[in-house]
Amino acid sequence: STRDKMSESRTEYKLKSPPEDGISNVTFGPNSSQFLLVSSWDKKVRLYDIVSNNQRCSYSHSMPVLDCTFQDPIHVWSGGLDNTLKCYDINSSQESSLGTHENAIKCVEYSGSNNVIVTGSWDGTVKVWDERAQAPCTGTYNQGDKVYSMSVVGEVLVVGTAGRKVLVWDLRNMSCPQQKRESSLKYQTRCISCFPNKSGYVLSSIEGRVAVEYLDPAAEAQKRKYAFKCHRVKENGIENIYPVNAISFNKEHNTFATGGSDGFVNIWDGANKKRLCQFHRYPTSIASLSFANDGSVLAIASSYMYENDNPPDNIP
């Protein structure tokens, strides 16, 4: 289910007609907290009006959809296991395929400052797309390994790959990465999210940890980086450690939310290194999180991510 939280009144409600399979991503539109885009393993992308709580429209891929993003309030983009980047026009209901990768498209992001779509794939590349160009794919850039997570703020592109590598790119000059880093966490990267002010990023791993990293290579800046344990739950005297699947920044307050396979959502003040609150436990894994741009609403996707070898009988 996808839920929304209003910070002031602490109200929470479920969206009607949720996806019929796991949710891969939830994301709000650029200028409004009214419209939420949701991609799912049921091969569909849906647009919800969260104010009237109804589904506005949907379109399909031929395979499960792994990510989706808004370009503007009318145009949305998505990609997934069919290797295809699709664009959908909400007003006209026109859909078009812009091009493909050689393997699944794991990440789809839009850079407003550069007016390009960026896709990251399990084929080990990032592609940059400009739908106005004669040949819409304006470049293919090798990342050295499968792309697992990606974040774009302005011209800054941060890519997390399978081998715990982190590549930092400048979308204005993609001739080579600005930085090649290794994750400061020992385990596989699950999610990366850039600070809204572009000074760094937050990275999470499958082993209940989050790292706060700074891009400035100067020693002074690097001294500020740190990591912390989270999404670990003591159950029957045993500490169970869960993947941290989702990170979303509240641009108004410069705080960020994390969601884990423990079913919890935490809100953190990264600058002061403290947890501000924890929501109640959700029925299953938090797969994706999205703050609206004005910080007024948080969408929470709770959907089972097949972490266990033997899934439960009635999958939540």
C-alpha positions in Angstrom: 0.0 0.0 0.0 1.1 3.6 -0.5 0.5 5.9 2.4 0.9 9.6 2.9 1.7 11.6 6.0 0.8 15.2 6.7 3.3 16.4 9.3 1.1 19.0 10.8 -2.0 17.0 11.6 -0.2 13.7 11.7 -3.0 12.2 9.6 -2.3 9.1 7.5 -4.3 7.4 4.9 -4.1 4.6 2.4 -4.4 5.2 -1.3 -7.3 3.4 -3.0 -6.7 0.9 -5.8 -3.0 0.3 -5.1 -0.8 -1.7 -7.4 -1.4 -5.5 -7.6 2.3 -6.4 -7.0 5.3 -5.0 -5.4 5.9 -1.2 -5.6 9.3 -0.3 -7.0 9.0 3.5 -6.7 6.9 6.4 -5.5 7.6 10.0 -6.5 5.8 13.3 -6.3 5.4 15.8 -9.2 7.7 18.8 -9.4 5.4 21.6 -8.3 2.6 20.0 -6.4 2.0 17.6 -3.5 -1.2 16.5 -5.2 0.1 14.0 -7.7 2.0 10.8 -7.0 3.6 8.6 -9.6 4.0 4.9 -8.7 5.8 2.1 -10.6 5.2 -1.5 -9.9 6.2 -5.1 -10.6 2.6 -5.5 -12.0 4.1 -3.9 -15.2 2.2 -0.6 -14.7 2.9 3.0 -13.9 0.0 4.8 -12.1 -0.7 8.4 -11.4 -2.7 9.1 -8.2 -4.4 12.3 -7.1 -3.8 12.0 -3.4 -6.1 14.9 -2.5 -9.2 13.2 -4.0 -7.6 9.8 -3.4 -8.2 8.3 -6.8 -6.1 6.9 -9.6 -6.0 9.5 -12.4 -4.4 7.3 -15.1 -2.0 4.4 -15.8 0.0 2.9 -18.6 1.9 -0.3 -19.1 5.2 -1.8 -19.9 5.6 -5.4 -21.1 7.6 -6.4 -18.0 7.8 -5.2 -14.4 8.6 -1.4 -14.0 11.6 -0.6 -11.7 11.6 3.2 -11.7 9.6 6.3 -12.7 10.0 10.0 -12.6 8.3 13.3 -13.6 9.9 15.6 -16.2 7.1 18.2 -15.6 3.5 18.0 -14.3 2.4 16.5 -17.7 5.3 14.2 -18.8 6.5 11.2 -16.9 9.2 8.6 -17.7 9.7 5.0 -16.7 11.9 2.0 -17.3 12.2 -1.6 -16.1 12.8 -5.2 -17.0 11.7 -4.7 -20.6 14.9 -2.6 -21.1 12.8 0.2 -22.5 12.6 3.9 -21.6 9.0 5.1 -22.0 7.5 8.6 -21.9 3.8 9.2 -21.1 1.8 12.4 -21.6 -0.8 12.6 -18.9 -3.0 15.1 -20.8 -3.2 13.3 -24.1 -2.6 9.7 -22.9 0.0 9.3 -25.6 2.9 7.0 -24.8 6.1 6.6 -26.6 9.3 4.5 -26.3 12.4 6.6 -26.6 15.0 3.8 -26.7 16.5 0.9 -24.9 19.4 -0.5 -22.8 20.9 -4.0 -23.2 19.6 -5.0 -19.8 17.0 -3.9 -17.3 16.6 -0.1 -16.6 17.0 0.1 -12.8 17.0 3.9 -12.4 15.2 6.8 -14.2 16.0 10.4 -13.2 15.3 13.9 -14.7 17.7 16.8 -14.5 15.7 20.0 -14.8 18.8 22.2 -15.1 20.1 20.2 -18.0 16.7 19.2 -19.4 17.7 15.6 -19.9 16.5 12.2 -18.7 19.2 9.9 -17.2 18.8 6.1 -17.0 21.0 3.6 -15.2 20.9 0.0 -16.2 22.0 -3.5 -15.2 24.0 -3.4 -18.5 26.6 -1.3 -16.6 25.9 1.9 -18.4 24.2 5.3 -17.8 22.5 6.8 -20.8 21.5 10.5 -21.2 18.4 11.3 -23.3 17.1 14.4 -24.9 13.7 13.8 -26.6 14.1 17.0 -28.7 17.3 15.6 -30.4 17.2 13.8 -33.7 18.9 10.8 -32.0 17.4 11.0 -28.5 20.2 9.1 -26.7 22.9 11.8 -26.5 25.5 9.5 -24.8 26.2 6.2 -23.2 28.6 6.1 -20.3 30.2 3.0 -18.8 29.9 2.7 -15.0 32.0 -0.5 -14.7 29.3 -2.6 -13.1 25.5 -2.9 -12.8 23.8 0.3 -11.7 21.9 -0.2 -8.5 20.9 3.3 -7.5 21.2 6.8 -8.9 20.5 10.4 -7.7 20.4 13.6 -9.7 20.3 17.1 -8.3 20.9 19.9 -10.9 24.0 18.9 -12.9 25.3 16.4 -10.2 24.7 12.7 -10.9 25.8 10.2 -8.3 25.7 6.5 -9.3 26.0 3.5 -7.0 27.0 0.2 -8.6 27.0 -3.5 -7.8 30.6 -3.5 -6.7 30.1 -1.0 -3.9 31.5 1.7 -6.1 30.2 5.3 -6.3 30.7 7.4 -9.3 30.1 11.2 -9.3 29.4 12.8 -12.7 28.8 16.3 -14.0 26.0 16.2 -16.5 27.4 19.3 -18.3 30.7 17.3 -19.0 30.3 13.6 -19.2 33.7 12.9 -20.8 34.8 11.2 -17.5 33.5 10.9 -13.9 34.4 13.7 -11.6 35.1 11.2 -8.8 35.3 7.4 -8.4 34.8 6.3 -4.9 34.2 3.2 -2.9 31.2 3.0 -0.5 32.3 3.5 3.1 29.9 0.7 4.0 31.1 -2.9 3.8 27.9 -4.3 2.3 26.1 -3.9 -1.0 24.6 -0.5 -1.8 20.8 -0.3 -1.8 20.0 3.4 -2.2 21.7 6.8 -2.8 20.2 10.2 -2.5 21.9 13.6 -3.0 21.6 16.4 -0.6 19.3 19.1 -2.1 22.2 21.6 -1.9 24.5 19.1 -3.9 27.2 19.1 -1.3 27.0 15.4 -0.7 24.8 12.3 -0.6 23.3 9.7 1.8 23.9 6.1 1.0 22.3 3.0 2.5 23.3 -0.7 2.5 21.6 -4.0 2.8 23.1 -4.4 6.3 21.1 -1.8 8.3 23.5 1.1 7.9 23.5 4.6 6.4 26.5 6.8 5.4 26.5 10.5 5.1 29.2 11.6 2.6 30.5 14.9 1.2 31.7 15.5 -2.4 34.3 18.1 -1.6 37.6 16.1 -1.6 39.3 18.5 0.8 40.3 16.9 4.1 38.2 19.4 6.1 35.1 18.4 4.3 35.9 14.7 4.4 36.2 14.9 8.2 32.5 15.5 8.4 31.5 12.2 6.9 30.0 9.6 9.2 27.9 6.4 9.1 25.4 5.0 11.5 23.4 1.8 12.2 19.7 1.8 11.8 16.7 -0.5 10.9 17.9 -3.1 13.3 15.2 -4.6 15.5 15.7 -6.8 18.6 13.3 -9.7 18.4 13.2 -12.5 21.0 16.6 -11.3 22.2 18.2 -11.4 18.8 19.1 -8.3 16.8 17.8 -8.7 13.3 19.5 -6.5 10.7 17.5 -5.3 7.7 18.3 -3.7 4.4 17.7 0.1 4.1 15.8 0.3 0.9 14.7 4.0 0.6 16.0 7.5 1.3 14.1 10.7 0.6 15.1 14.3 1.5 12.7 16.9 2.9 13.9 20.0 1.1 12.1 22.4 3.4 13.8 21.1 6.6 16.9 19.5 5.2 16.0 16.3 7.0 15.8 12.9 5.4 13.6 9.8 5.8 14.9 6.2 5.6 12.7 3.1 5.0 13.8 -0.4 5.7 12.8 -4.1 5.3 12.0 -3.9 9.1 8.8 -2.0 8.1 9.9 1.1 9.9 10.3 4.7 8.6 12.8 7.0 10.4 13.3 10.7 10.0 16.9 12.0 10.5 18.5 15.3 11.0 21.8 14.6 9.2 23.5 17.8 10.1 23.0 17.3 13.9 23.4 13.5 13.6 20.1 12.6 15.4 16.9 10.7 14.8 13.9 13.0 15.0 11.2 10.4 15.0 10.1 6.9 14.0 6.7 6.0 12.6 4.7 3.0 13.6 5.7 -0.3 12.1 4.2 -1.0 8.7 2.9 -4.5 7.7 6.0 -5.3 5.6 9.1 -3.8 4.0 9.4 -0.1 3.1 10.2 -0.3 -0.6 10.2 3.4 -1.5 9.7 6.9 0.0 9.0 10.3 -1.4 8.6 13.7 0.2 6.7 16.2 -1.8 8.8 19.2 -2.9 7.3 21.4 -0.2 7.9 18.8 2.5 4.2 18.7 3.5 3.6 15.1 2.6 5.5 11.8 2.7 4.5 8.9 0.5 5.4 5.6 2.0 5.3 2.4 -0.1 5.1 -0.7 2.0 5.4 -3.8 -0.1 7.0 -7.2 0.4 10.5 -7.4 -1.3 11.0 -11.2 -1.2 13.9 -10.9 1.3 13.2 -14.4 2.7 13.9 -17.6 1.0 10.4 -18.8 1.9 7.9 -16.0 1.4 4.8 -15.9 3.6 1.6 -17.6 2.4 -0.4 -14.4 1.9 2.1 -11.8 0.8 1.4 -8.4 2.4 
